[in-house]
């Protein structure tokens, strides 16, 4: 296991397992054609188990919105491919194929960020945990409401995990955390996500990423039942 390089103080905090901690995306294989972008996503697709399929390697629209219906309410992320093309393509494919449905916000640290992106089904997650994408240069920084993938200290380590910045975390820009988009509606919903568990194990009393990877939502429901979660994420429009 590798340590994340992202923490509130700037030192490594939290265990990172293959899906990255604070900038995770996954590897993009052959690019597919951009399909319909209206109301994509909603329930895991058959493509989630086949990482070489064109269905999970589509090129994203230049700009699109992803609607996240959560246990606290709804927020909308607007993604811009020119900001971080590799990250935005991965984000688009994950939403379009229902990867984030029923996924918990497992690491929410007040004043810092809200992290999500480990699938609640260990079988699905195991297929993605080493599916890393190439790094993008930082074009837009980590200010309030911006969304970036989690990553380790190793190059090209983004896979499926993302975080939403609660405040100005511009110090992360120099560490290579490239924003892919920003919350354009419902930031008050993000602010209200349950944060009482704090930092994850072993540095805190919050969920262990290792156990989420291995046991999925069954572990979180049994031991961290108050966590907020994504009910459904869909693509709501694109250019």
C-alpha positions, 0 to 999 in steps of 0.5 A: 500500500502507498501513502497519499501525499494529500493531507490538511497539513501537507504531509501524507495522511490516510492509506491509499489503495490502488484507487488513489486517495486525493486525485484518483482516476483510472487509465483510459484505453482506446478512445470511443465515440462520444455518444448521447450525453443527455441523462447518461448514467444511472445504475452500473452498466455492463461496461464497468467490468470491461475496462478495455471496452469503448463504453468506458473509454469515450472521449468526453464533450468539451464541456458537460454537467454531471448531476449528483443526487445525494442523501443531502440533496443535489449538486451539479459539477460542470467539467471542462475538458480543456482543464484536464482532458485525461481526468475529464474523460475518466470522470465522464466515463465513470458517471456515464456508466453509473460507477458513482451510484450508491457511493459514499463520501467516505472522507469528509474533513471540515474546511478542507475537502470531501472525498469519494469514488470507491465503488460500494461493490468490491467486485466492481472496485477491484477491476478499477483499483489499478486502472490509472490514467496519465497525469494532466498539467495543472491548468485550473487550481484547487479553489472552493468548489473545484473538483480534482482526482485523488492521487499518490506521490507516484506519477500517473496514479489517478484512478476513480477517487475525487475530492471537492474543495471546501475552501482555497486549497491552492497549495495542492496545485504545486503537488499536481492536483489538476482540477477537472471542473467545479460545483456550479449548483448546490455547493451548500449541499456539499458543505452539509455532507457528514464530516464527524468521522474525520480523517480515515484510519489509521491516522484517524477514527474514520473509515479504512480505505483498505476495508472499503476496497475489500468489503464495500458498502457492507462495511460502511453501513455497519460501522459508519452508517451516518456517511452521506452518499450519492444516490445517482449521478448522471450526465445532464448535458454537453457541448 
